[in-house]
Amino acid sequence: MRLLLIGIQGAGKSTQGNLLSQKLAVPYLSSGHIFREMAKEKTKLGRMLKETLNSGALVPDDLTLKIVLAYLNRPEYANGFILDGFPRTEPQAEVFNGKIDKVGYIKVSDKEALWRIAGRDDSREDETLQAIRQRIGLFHKVTEPVVKYYQQQGKLVEVDGEQPVEEVFQDILRAIAE
């Protein structure tokens, strides 16, 4: 199973990704986690990623593709994966086309996303109110066309992400089993 999870920041992609990984016995990979780890490195790339993430901007398409596709070429992802945070733009989706089975769109309102992020115990350096608002705006402008892209391909399943975690999980499982 090669599954993408798409949703606004705070939609619950990492929660669902980890649950699905255990249930389906395939590894979970978050592009955000990859970038945050690389941003800790004392390198030119690390500094650039840190500045980009802290501002709420998106990592450029060419760099995102290079990094994520390199990760997915690792042996542990050969038999499937659950991926969140990628693709975030239509050009990324077009390059990545054909390498996935289903796309789960976890839909939550902007208000719900902000409420969830504000209530996190483990707030991150890149979760300032300004950066979060920037990412939410970018999601609507840049990532919603990706949702439509996969919908047109018949690969998209939309779930109500404002339900309890277990109900969202069961809805995703039902949708990908179809």
HELIX and SHEET records of a PDB file:
HELIX    1   1 LYS A   13  LEU A   24  1                                  12    
HELIX    2   2 SER A   31  ALA A   39  1                                   9    
HELIX    3   3 LYS A   44  SER A   55  1                                  12    
HELIX    4   4 ASP A   61  LEU A   72  1                                  12    
HELIX    5   5 PRO A   75  TYR A   77  5                                   3    
HELIX    6   6 GLU A   90  PHE A   96  1                                   7    
HELIX    7   7 ASP A  110  ALA A  118  1                                   9    
HELIX    8   8 LEU A  129  LEU A  138  1                                  10    
HELIX    9   9 PHE A  139  THR A  143  3                                   5    
HELIX   10  10 GLU A  144  GLN A  152  1                                   9    
HELIX   11  11 VAL A  165  ALA A  177  1                                  13    
SHEET    1   A 5 TYR A  28  SER A  30  0                                        
SHEET    2   A 5 PHE A  81  ASP A  84  1                                        
SHEET    3   A 5 ARG A   2  ILE A   6  1                                        
SHEET    4   A 5 LYS A 102  LYS A 107  1                                        
SHEET    5   A 5 LEU A 156  ASP A 160  1                                        
END                                                                             
